[in-house]
Amino acid sequence: MTIDRKLMRNGNGWALSINSTFLGLLDVNPETDMVRYNVEYDKLIITKSDKKIKDK
């Protein structure tokens, strides 16, 4: 599955919104799970992290 998305301004940086379809395919719960970004050659790879979000 491929979707083209634009980046959104977020403070001094840029943000990428990930829709619920992709979160579901990755089995990511954005309230408890973290994701891992990895760059290989010219590709950004996003995977589910083994780490969880800690309670504040």
All heavy atoms as TSV, in Angstrom:
chain	resi	resn	atom	element	x	y	z
A	1	MET	N	N	0.855	-1.172	0.000
A	1	MET	CA	C	0.000	0.000	0.000
A	1	MET	C	C	0.903	1.238	0.000
A	1	MET	O	O	1.866	1.298	0.743
A	1	MET	CB	C	-0.908	-0.005	1.231
A	1	MET	CG	C	-1.760	1.235	1.333
A	1	MET	SD	S	-2.719	1.362	2.847
A	1	MET	CE	C	-3.898	0.084	2.621
A	2	THR	N	N	0.582	2.199	-0.819
A	2	THR	CA	C	1.354	3.430	-0.910
A	2	THR	C	C	0.408	4.621	-0.872
A	2	THR	O	O	-0.623	4.605	-1.544
A	2	THR	CB	C	2.157	3.481	-2.226
A	2	THR	OG1	O	3.008	2.348	-2.293
A	2	THR	CG2	C	2.974	4.742	-2.317
A	3	ILE	N	N	0.760	5.623	-0.077
A	3	ILE	CA	C	-0.015	6.867	-0.011
A	3	ILE	C	C	0.967	8.031	-0.039
A	3	ILE	O	O	1.972	8.012	0.671
A	3	ILE	CB	C	-0.855	6.939	1.277
A	3	ILE	CG1	C	-1.907	5.837	1.290
A	3	ILE	CG2	C	-1.519	8.301	1.418
A	3	ILE	CD1	C	-2.752	5.793	2.536
A	4	ASP	N	N	0.698	9.023	-0.858
A	4	ASP	CA	C	1.504	10.240	-0.873
A	4	ASP	C	C	0.908	11.223	0.119
A	4	ASP	O	O	-0.315	11.468	0.113
A	4	ASP	CB	C	1.514	10.876	-2.269
A	4	ASP	CG	C	2.236	10.012	-3.285
A	4	ASP	OD1	O	3.217	9.354	-2.896
A	4	ASP	OD2	O	1.826	9.998	-4.455
A	5	ARG	N	N	1.753	11.779	1.003
A	5	ARG	CA	C	1.297	12.731	2.020
A	5	ARG	C	C	2.233	13.920	2.044
A	5	ARG	O	O	3.424	13.785	1.781
A	5	ARG	CB	C	1.319	12.086	3.413
A	5	ARG	CG	C	0.454	10.859	3.605
A	5	ARG	CD	C	-1.022	11.158	3.579
A	5	ARG	NE	N	-1.415	12.100	4.586
A	5	ARG	CZ	C	-2.174	11.846	5.631
A	5	ARG	NH1	N	-2.622	10.628	5.819
A	5	ARG	NH2	N	-2.499	12.788	6.478
A	6	LYS	N	N	1.705	15.071	2.406
A	6	LYS	CA	C	2.576	16.226	2.570
A	6	LYS	C	C	2.970	16.351	4.041
A	6	LYS	O	O	2.280	15.840	4.930
A	6	LYS	CB	C	1.893	17.502	2.093
A	6	LYS	CG	C	0.757	17.987	2.967
A	6	LYS	CD	C	0.225	19.302	2.455
A	6	LYS	CE	C	-0.735	19.898	3.470
A	6	LYS	NZ	N	-1.105	21.250	3.138
A	7	LEU	N	N	4.093	16.987	4.289
A	7	LEU	CA	C	4.548	17.241	5.650
A	7	LEU	C	C	3.867	18.495	6.179
A	7	LEU	O	O	3.520	19.395	5.414
A	7	LEU	CB	C	6.066	17.404	5.674
A	7	LEU	CG	C	6.855	16.170	5.234
A	7	LEU	CD1	C	8.333	16.502	5.144
A	7	LEU	CD2	C	6.632	15.026	6.187
A	8	MET	N	N	3.691	18.559	7.500
A	8	MET	CA	C	3.044	19.709	8.133
A	8	MET	C	C	4.051	20.409	9.036
A	8	MET	O	O	4.866	19.742	9.678
A	8	MET	CB	C	1.842	19.249	8.955
A	8	MET	CG	C	0.780	18.595	8.115
A	8	MET	SD	S	-0.467	17.782	9.134
A	8	MET	CE	C	0.410	16.296	9.570
A	9	ARG	N	N	3.985	21.716	9.097
A	9	ARG	CA	C	4.868	22.494	9.960
A	9	ARG	C	C	4.550	22.184	11.410
A	9	ARG	O	O	3.393	22.110	11.807
A	9	ARG	CB	C	4.657	23.988	9.677
A	9	ARG	CG	C	5.753	24.861	10.191
A	9	ARG	CD	C	7.002	24.498	9.456
A	9	ARG	NE	N	7.888	25.612	9.296
A	9	ARG	CZ	C	9.190	25.505	9.478
A	9	ARG	NH1	N	9.723	24.369	9.839
A	9	ARG	NH2	N	9.967	26.519	9.267
A	10	ASN	N	N	5.606	21.979	12.227
A	10	ASN	CA	C	5.432	21.672	13.639
A	10	ASN	C	C	6.572	22.348	14.399
A	10	ASN	O	O	7.655	21.765	14.526
A	10	ASN	CB	C	5.436	20.162	13.850
A	10	ASN	CG	C	5.167	19.776	15.277
A	10	ASN	OD1	O	4.700	20.579	16.068
A	10	ASN	ND2	N	5.455	18.534	15.624
A	11	GLY	N	N	6.354	23.570	14.874
A	11	GLY	CA	C	7.416	24.316	15.555
A	11	GLY	C	C	8.546	24.611	14.588
A	11	GLY	O	O	8.327	25.128	13.505
A	12	ASN	N	N	9.772	24.233	14.975
A	12	ASN	CA	C	10.929	24.435	14.103
A	12	ASN	C	C	11.140	23.281	13.132
A	12	ASN	O	O	12.076	23.298	12.346
A	12	ASN	CB	C	12.206	24.600	14.938
A	12	ASN	CG	C	12.291	25.955	15.588
A	12	ASN	OD1	O	11.645	26.904	15.150
A	12	ASN	ND2	N	13.057	26.049	16.644
A	13	GLY	N	N	10.301	22.251	13.198
A	13	GLY	CA	C	10.479	21.081	12.351
A	13	GLY	C	C	9.258	20.795	11.500
A	13	GLY	O	O	8.412	21.654	11.289
A	14	TRP	N	N	9.203	19.577	11.043
A	14	TRP	CA	C	8.110	19.127	10.197
A	14	TRP	C	C	7.561	17.818	10.752
A	14	TRP	O	O	8.294	17.027	11.335
A	14	TRP	CB	C	8.598	18.920	8.770
A	14	TRP	CG	C	8.984	20.211	8.128
A	14	TRP	CD1	C	10.208	20.814	8.176
A	14	TRP	CD2	C	8.139	21.075	7.389
A	14	TRP	NE1	N	10.171	22.000	7.503
A	14	TRP	CE2	C	8.914	22.194	6.997
A	14	TRP	CE3	C	6.808	21.029	7.004
A	14	TRP	CZ2	C	8.392	23.227	6.251
A	14	TRP	CZ3	C	6.293	22.069	6.254
A	14	TRP	CH2	C	7.079	23.151	5.887
A	15	ALA	N	N	6.260	17.586	10.562
A	15	ALA	CA	C	5.598	16.393	11.085
A	15	ALA	C	C	4.928	15.628	9.948
A	15	ALA	O	O	4.498	16.208	8.960
A	15	ALA	CB	C	4.551	16.780	12.127
A	16	LEU	N	N	4.849	14.341	10.124
A	16	LEU	CA	C	4.161	13.468	9.186
A	16	LEU	C	C	2.998	12.820	9.924
A	16	LEU	O	O	3.193	12.180	10.957
A	16	LEU	CB	C	5.117	12.388	8.665
A	16	LEU	CG	C	4.528	11.336	7.742
A	16	LEU	CD1	C	4.025	11.976	6.452
A	16	LEU	CD2	C	5.572	10.287	7.434
A	17	SER	N	N	1.804	12.986	9.415
A	17	SER	CA	C	0.634	12.372	10.014
A	17	SER	C	C	0.506	10.945	9.486
A	17	SER	O	O	0.601	10.704	8.288
A	17	SER	CB	C	-0.611	13.187	9.643
A	17	SER	OG	O	-1.767	12.549	10.087
A	18	ILE	N	N	0.312	9.993	10.392
A	18	ILE	CA	C	0.168	8.589	9.993
A	18	ILE	C	C	-1.289	8.188	10.229
A	18	ILE	O	O	-1.776	8.237	11.356
A	18	ILE	CB	C	1.110	7.684	10.810
A	18	ILE	CG1	C	2.567	8.125	10.617
A	18	ILE	CG2	C	0.928	6.229	10.404
A	18	ILE	CD1	C	3.549	7.393	11.490
A	19	ASN	N	N	-1.975	7.802	9.171
A	19	ASN	CA	C	-3.405	7.503	9.317
A	19	ASN	C	C	-3.617	6.158	10.009
A	19	ASN	O	O	-2.711	5.341	10.149
A	19	ASN	CB	C	-4.135	7.595	7.975
A	19	ASN	CG	C	-3.767	6.506	7.013
A	19	ASN	OD1	O	-3.360	5.432	7.399
A	19	ASN	ND2	N	-3.910	6.783	5.729
A	20	SER	N	N	-4.832	5.945	10.453
A	20	SER	CA	C	-5.147	4.769	11.267
A	20	SER	C	C	-4.981	3.459	10.505
A	20	SER	O	O	-4.710	2.427	11.114
A	20	SER	CB	C	-6.564	4.882	11.831
A	20	SER	OG	O	-7.497	4.980	10.779
A	21	THR	N	N	-5.111	3.487	9.185
A	21	THR	CA	C	-4.908	2.267	8.401
A	21	THR	C	C	-3.485	1.758	8.561
A	21	THR	O	O	-3.262	0.571	8.814
A	21	THR	CB	C	-5.217	2.520	6.913
A	21	THR	OG1	O	-6.559	2.957	6.783
A	21	THR	CG2	C	-4.999	1.269	6.088
A	22	PHE	N	N	-2.508	2.657	8.436
A	22	PHE	CA	C	-1.109	2.256	8.587
A	22	PHE	C	C	-0.798	1.858	10.026
A	22	PHE	O	O	-0.046	0.922	10.266
A	22	PHE	CB	C	-0.161	3.361	8.133
A	22	PHE	CG	C	-0.014	3.420	6.634
A	22	PHE	CD1	C	-0.547	4.468	5.918
A	22	PHE	CD2	C	0.655	2.419	5.950
A	22	PHE	CE1	C	-0.416	4.529	4.546
A	22	PHE	CE2	C	0.784	2.466	4.574
A	22	PHE	CZ	C	0.248	3.525	3.859
A	23	LEU	N	N	-1.365	2.568	10.983
A	23	LEU	CA	C	-1.161	2.198	12.381
A	23	LEU	C	C	-1.689	0.793	12.639
A	23	LEU	O	O	-1.070	0.002	13.344
A	23	LEU	CB	C	-1.831	3.205	13.313
A	23	LEU	CG	C	-1.220	4.603	13.350
A	23	LEU	CD1	C	-2.049	5.512	14.248
A	23	LEU	CD2	C	0.223	4.564	13.799
A	24	GLY	N	N	-2.822	0.480	12.059
A	24	GLY	CA	C	-3.390	-0.852	12.208
A	24	GLY	C	C	-2.525	-1.924	11.555
A	24	GLY	O	O	-2.327	-3.003	12.117
A	25	LEU	N	N	-1.980	-1.626	10.379
A	25	LEU	CA	C	-1.113	-2.588	9.707
A	25	LEU	C	C	0.163	-2.846	10.505
A	25	LEU	O	O	0.704	-3.951	10.484
A	25	LEU	CB	C	-0.751	-2.081	8.306
A	25	LEU	CG	C	-1.887	-2.094	7.285
A	25	LEU	CD1	C	-1.475	-1.343	6.025
A	25	LEU	CD2	C	-2.291	-3.512	6.953
A	26	LEU	N	N	0.641	-1.819	11.209
A	26	LEU	CA	C	1.839	-1.956	12.044
A	26	LEU	C	C	1.509	-2.463	13.446
A	26	LEU	O	O	2.411	-2.697	14.243
A	26	LEU	CB	C	2.557	-0.609	12.162
A	26	LEU	CG	C	3.205	-0.060	10.896
A	26	LEU	CD1	C	3.696	1.360	11.128
A	26	LEU	CD2	C	4.344	-0.954	10.459
A	27	ASP	N	N	0.221	-2.595	13.761
A	27	ASP	CA	C	-0.237	-2.988	15.096
A	27	ASP	C	C	0.280	-2.005	16.153
A	27	ASP	O	O	0.802	-2.399	17.193
A	27	ASP	CB	C	0.181	-4.416	15.427
A	27	ASP	CG	C	-0.478	-4.941	16.686
A	27	ASP	OD1	O	-1.614	-4.514	16.982
A	27	ASP	OD2	O	0.144	-5.757	17.388
A	28	VAL	N	N	0.155	-0.703	15.842
A	28	VAL	CA	C	0.629	0.360	16.729
A	28	VAL	C	C	-0.564	1.049	17.385
A	28	VAL	O	O	-1.486	1.493	16.697
A	28	VAL	CB	C	1.472	1.404	15.957
A	28	VAL	CG1	C	1.757	2.622	16.804
A	28	VAL	CG2	C	2.768	0.785	15.476
A	29	ASN	N	N	-0.547	1.120	18.709
A	29	ASN	CA	C	-1.508	1.913	19.468
A	29	ASN	C	C	-0.784	3.209	19.837
A	29	ASN	O	O	0.128	3.182	20.650
A	29	ASN	CB	C	-1.946	1.172	20.719
A	29	ASN	CG	C	-2.903	1.973	21.567
A	29	ASN	OD1	O	-3.021	3.191	21.431
A	29	ASN	ND2	N	-3.592	1.295	22.460
A	30	PRO	N	N	-1.153	4.350	19.251
A	30	PRO	CA	C	-0.417	5.589	19.482
A	30	PRO	C	C	-0.463	6.086	20.926
A	30	PRO	O	O	0.317	6.958	21.306
A	30	PRO	CB	C	-1.067	6.594	18.532
A	30	PRO	CG	C	-2.394	6.020	18.215
A	30	PRO	CD	C	-2.263	4.530	18.340
A	31	GLU	N	N	-1.351	5.533	21.749
A	31	GLU	CA	C	-1.411	5.941	23.151
A	31	GLU	C	C	-0.442	5.158	24.027
A	31	GLU	O	O	-0.111	5.600	25.124
A	31	GLU	CB	C	-2.841	5.798	23.673
A	31	GLU	CG	C	-3.809	6.751	22.982
A	31	GLU	CD	C	-5.217	6.645	23.524
A	31	GLU	OE1	O	-5.455	5.853	24.449
A	31	GLU	OE2	O	-6.084	7.360	23.001
A	32	THR	N	N	0.029	3.989	23.561
A	32	THR	CA	C	0.921	3.173	24.394
A	32	THR	C	C	2.213	2.763	23.697
A	32	THR	O	O	3.207	2.496	24.358
A	32	THR	CB	C	0.203	1.884	24.844
A	32	THR	OG1	O	-0.208	1.146	23.683
A	32	THR	CG2	C	-1.009	2.197	25.707
A	33	ASP	N	N	2.209	2.682	22.371
A	33	ASP	CA	C	3.375	2.197	21.629
A	33	ASP	C	C	4.214	3.346	21.075
A	33	ASP	O	O	3.709	4.426	20.796
A	33	ASP	CB	C	2.929	1.322	20.448
A	33	ASP	CG	C	2.181	0.086	20.888
A	33	ASP	OD1	O	2.557	-0.496	21.916
A	33	ASP	OD2	O	1.218	-0.300	20.196
A	34	MET	N	N	5.496	3.062	20.902
A	34	MET	CA	C	6.395	3.992	20.228
A	34	MET	C	C	6.732	3.408	18.864
A	34	MET	O	O	6.548	2.209	18.628
A	34	MET	CB	C	7.678	4.194	21.046
A	34	MET	CG	C	7.425	4.858	22.387
A	34	MET	SD	S	8.935	5.095	23.339
A	34	MET	CE	C	9.681	6.427	22.443
A	35	VAL	N	N	7.196	4.250	17.957
A	35	VAL	CA	C	7.652	3.781	16.651
A	35	VAL	C	C	9.140	4.091	16.512
A	35	VAL	O	O	9.677	4.957	17.208
A	35	VAL	CB	C	6.862	4.418	15.485
A	35	VAL	CG1	C	5.419	3.959	15.486
A	35	VAL	CG2	C	6.951	5.920	15.502
A	36	ARG	N	N	9.793	3.364	15.625
A	36	ARG	CA	C	11.221	3.552	15.370
A	36	ARG	C	C	11.388	4.017	13.929
A	36	ARG	O	O	10.813	3.428	13.013
A	36	ARG	CB	C	11.954	2.230	15.588
A	36	ARG	CG	C	13.432	2.306	15.281
A	36	ARG	CD	C	14.133	1.024	15.642
A	36	ARG	NE	N	14.169	0.961	17.109
A	36	ARG	CZ	C	14.095	-0.149	17.801
A	36	ARG	NH1	N	13.992	-1.308	17.198
A	36	ARG	NH2	N	14.129	-0.130	19.123
A	37	TYR	N	N	12.149	5.106	13.760
A	37	TYR	CA	C	12.489	5.605	12.425
A	37	TYR	C	C	13.880	5.112	12.059
A	37	TYR	O	O	14.792	5.154	12.879
A	37	TYR	CB	C	12.521	7.141	12.387
A	37	TYR	CG	C	11.197	7.822	12.637
A	37	TYR	CD1	C	11.093	8.823	13.588
A	37	TYR	CD2	C	10.075	7.492	11.899
A	37	TYR	CE1	C	9.900	9.468	13.814
A	37	TYR	CE2	C	8.874	8.138	12.128
A	37	TYR	CZ	C	8.792	9.127	13.079
A	37	TYR	OH	O	7.611	9.765	13.304
A	38	ASN	N	N	14.021	4.653	10.839
A	38	ASN	CA	C	15.308	4.210	10.340
A	38	ASN	C	C	15.449	4.698	8.904
A	38	ASN	O	O	14.490	4.631	8.130
A	38	ASN	CB	C	15.383	2.671	10.397
A	38	ASN	CG	C	16.741	2.145	10.030
A	38	ASN	OD1	O	17.736	2.801	10.241
A	38	ASN	ND2	N	16.768	0.946	9.489
A	39	VAL	N	N	16.618	5.229	8.559
A	39	VAL	CA	C	16.864	5.674	7.194
A	39	VAL	C	C	17.848	4.714	6.552
A	39	VAL	O	O	18.936	4.478	7.075
A	39	VAL	CB	C	17.421	7.111	7.166
A	39	VAL	CG1	C	17.753	7.520	5.736
A	39	VAL	CG2	C	16.432	8.085	7.782
A	40	GLU	N	N	17.438	4.116	5.449
A	40	GLU	CA	C	18.305	3.242	4.664
A	40	GLU	C	C	18.336	3.779	3.248
A	40	GLU	O	O	17.313	3.822	2.579
A	40	GLU	CB	C	17.786	1.804	4.680
A	40	GLU	CG	C	17.914	1.130	6.030
A	40	GLU	CD	C	17.460	-0.315	6.012
A	40	GLU	OE1	O	17.279	-0.887	4.915
A	40	GLU	OE2	O	17.285	-0.871	7.110
A	41	TYR	N	N	19.539	4.184	2.835
A	41	TYR	CA	C	19.734	4.821	1.543
A	41	TYR	C	C	18.826	6.044	1.489
A	41	TYR	O	O	18.958	6.946	2.271
A	41	TYR	CB	C	19.526	3.826	0.406
A	41	TYR	CG	C	20.452	2.636	0.529
A	41	TYR	CD1	C	19.992	1.419	1.019
A	41	TYR	CD2	C	21.801	2.752	0.211
A	41	TYR	CE1	C	20.842	0.336	1.163
A	41	TYR	CE2	C	22.667	1.682	0.359
A	41	TYR	CZ	C	22.178	0.476	0.831
A	41	TYR	OH	O	23.020	-0.586	0.981
A	42	ASP	N	N	17.858	6.091	0.601
A	42	ASP	CA	C	16.986	7.268	0.498
A	42	ASP	C	C	15.572	6.972	0.995
A	42	ASP	O	O	14.623	7.630	0.610
A	42	ASP	CB	C	16.954	7.779	-0.938
A	42	ASP	CG	C	16.355	6.773	-1.917
A	42	ASP	OD1	O	16.257	5.579	-1.553
A	42	ASP	OD2	O	16.004	7.164	-3.026
A	43	LYS	N	N	15.429	5.985	1.891
A	43	LYS	CA	C	14.100	5.581	2.367
A	43	LYS	C	C	13.980	5.755	3.873
A	43	LYS	O	O	14.877	5.399	4.624
A	43	LYS	CB	C	13.832	4.127	2.017
A	43	LYS	CG	C	13.768	3.915	0.534
A	43	LYS	CD	C	13.473	2.499	0.201
A	43	LYS	CE	C	13.472	2.454	-1.316
A	43	LYS	NZ	N	13.276	1.265	-1.924
A	44	LEU	N	N	12.841	6.287	4.293
A	44	LEU	CA	C	12.492	6.368	5.706
A	44	LEU	C	C	11.654	5.146	6.038
A	44	LEU	O	O	10.594	4.927	5.441
A	44	LEU	CB	C	11.700	7.644	5.992
A	44	LEU	CG	C	11.121	7.784	7.397
A	44	LEU	CD1	C	12.239	7.825	8.431
A	44	LEU	CD2	C	10.255	9.023	7.493
A	45	ILE	N	N	12.116	4.336	6.982
A	45	ILE	CA	C	11.416	3.115	7.361
A	45	ILE	C	C	10.879	3.298	8.774
A	45	ILE	O	O	11.629	3.636	9.692
A	45	ILE	CB	C	12.356	1.903	7.279
A	45	ILE	CG1	C	12.853	1.754	5.837
A	45	ILE	CG2	C	11.658	0.640	7.761
A	45	ILE	CD1	C	13.972	0.772	5.667
A	46	ILE	N	N	9.587	3.080	8.949
A	46	ILE	CA	C	8.938	3.230	10.253
A	46	ILE	C	C	8.452	1.862	10.697
A	46	ILE	O	O	7.694	1.201	9.986
A	46	ILE	CB	C	7.754	4.217	10.176
A	46	ILE	CG1	C	8.230	5.579	9.657
A	46	ILE	CG2	C	7.084	4.354	11.535
A	46	ILE	CD1	C	7.113	6.538	9.345
A	47	THR	N	N	8.899	1.447	11.884
A	47	THR	CA	C	8.494	0.160	12.434
A	47	THR	C	C	8.017	0.359	13.872
A	47	THR	O	O	8.320	1.369	14.505
A	47	THR	CB	C	9.653	-0.857	12.422
A	47	THR	OG1	O	10.761	-0.302	13.130
A	47	THR	CG2	C	10.066	-1.214	11.013
A	48	LYS	N	N	7.285	-0.612	14.370
A	48	LYS	CA	C	6.845	-0.582	15.761
A	48	LYS	C	C	8.050	-0.842	16.656
A	48	LYS	O	O	8.813	-1.772	16.426
A	48	LYS	CB	C	5.768	-1.644	15.999
A	48	LYS	CG	C	5.206	-1.646	17.396
A	48	LYS	CD	C	4.093	-2.661	17.504
A	48	LYS	CE	C	3.508	-2.709	18.897
A	48	LYS	NZ	N	2.399	-3.654	18.974
A	49	SER	N	N	8.219	-0.026	17.678
A	49	SER	CA	C	9.320	-0.169	18.604
A	49	SER	C	C	8.974	-1.185	19.689
A	49	SER	O	O	7.794	-1.411	19.984
A	49	SER	CB	C	9.639	1.176	19.248
A	49	SER	OG	O	10.622	1.045	20.256
A	50	ASP	N	N	9.989	-1.765	20.288
A	50	ASP	CA	C	9.778	-2.640	21.445
A	50	ASP	C	C	9.490	-1.815	22.703
A	50	ASP	O	O	8.980	-2.354	23.674
A	50	ASP	CB	C	11.022	-3.492	21.703
A	50	ASP	CG	C	11.282	-4.459	20.563
A	50	ASP	OD1	O	10.318	-4.831	19.860
A	50	ASP	OD2	O	12.452	-4.850	20.375
A	51	LYS	N	N	9.812	-0.524	22.656
A	51	LYS	CA	C	9.613	0.358	23.806
A	51	LYS	C	C	8.164	0.837	23.857
A	51	LYS	O	O	7.501	0.979	22.834
A	51	LYS	CB	C	10.549	1.549	23.736
A	51	LYS	CG	C	12.002	1.155	23.811
A	51	LYS	CD	C	12.877	2.373	23.760
A	51	LYS	CE	C	14.342	1.957	23.813
A	51	LYS	NZ	N	15.216	3.114	23.738
A	52	LYS	N	N	7.695	1.106	25.053
A	52	LYS	CA	C	6.339	1.617	25.272
A	52	LYS	C	C	6.433	3.042	25.834
A	52	LYS	O	O	7.443	3.429	26.412
A	52	LYS	CB	C	5.583	0.747	26.284
A	52	LYS	CG	C	5.370	-0.672	25.845
A	52	LYS	CD	C	4.306	-0.747	24.789
A	52	LYS	CE	C	3.990	-2.192	24.450
A	52	LYS	NZ	N	2.987	-2.289	23.418
A	53	ILE	N	N	5.355	3.802	25.678
A	53	ILE	CA	C	5.274	5.132	26.259
A	53	ILE	C	C	5.066	4.975	27.764
A	53	ILE	O	O	4.169	4.246	28.188
A	53	ILE	CB	C	4.112	5.939	25.639
A	53	ILE	CG1	C	4.360	6.129	24.136
A	53	ILE	CG2	C	3.933	7.267	26.341
A	53	ILE	CD1	C	3.179	6.705	23.392
A	54	LYS	N	N	5.885	5.635	28.542
A	54	LYS	CA	C	5.771	5.542	30.005
A	54	LYS	C	C	4.719	6.513	30.496
A	54	LYS	O	O	4.553	7.600	29.955
A	54	LYS	CB	C	7.105	5.833	30.657
A	54	LYS	CG	C	8.159	4.828	30.257
A	54	LYS	CD	C	9.405	5.036	31.052
A	54	LYS	CE	C	10.508	4.204	30.480
A	54	LYS	NZ	N	10.927	3.082	31.103
A	55	ASP	N	N	4.014	6.148	31.539
A	55	ASP	CA	C	3.037	7.033	32.147
A	55	ASP	C	C	3.746	8.229	32.729
A	55	ASP	O	O	4.826	8.123	33.299
A	55	ASP	CB	C	2.262	6.309	33.259
A	55	ASP	CG	C	1.375	5.209	32.692
A	55	ASP	OD1	O	0.931	5.348	31.542
A	55	ASP	OD2	O	1.145	4.224	33.402
A	56	LYS	N	N	3.097	9.389	32.631
A	56	LYS	CA	C	3.679	10.624	33.173
A	56	LYS	C	C	3.381	10.776	34.622
A	56	LYS	O	O	2.457	10.334	35.157
A	56	LYS	CB	C	3.182	11.830	32.387
A	56	LYS	CG	C	3.651	11.801	30.970
A	56	LYS	CD	C	3.150	13.026	30.244
A	56	LYS	CE	C	3.630	13.000	28.803
A	56	LYS	NZ	N	3.236	14.116	28.053
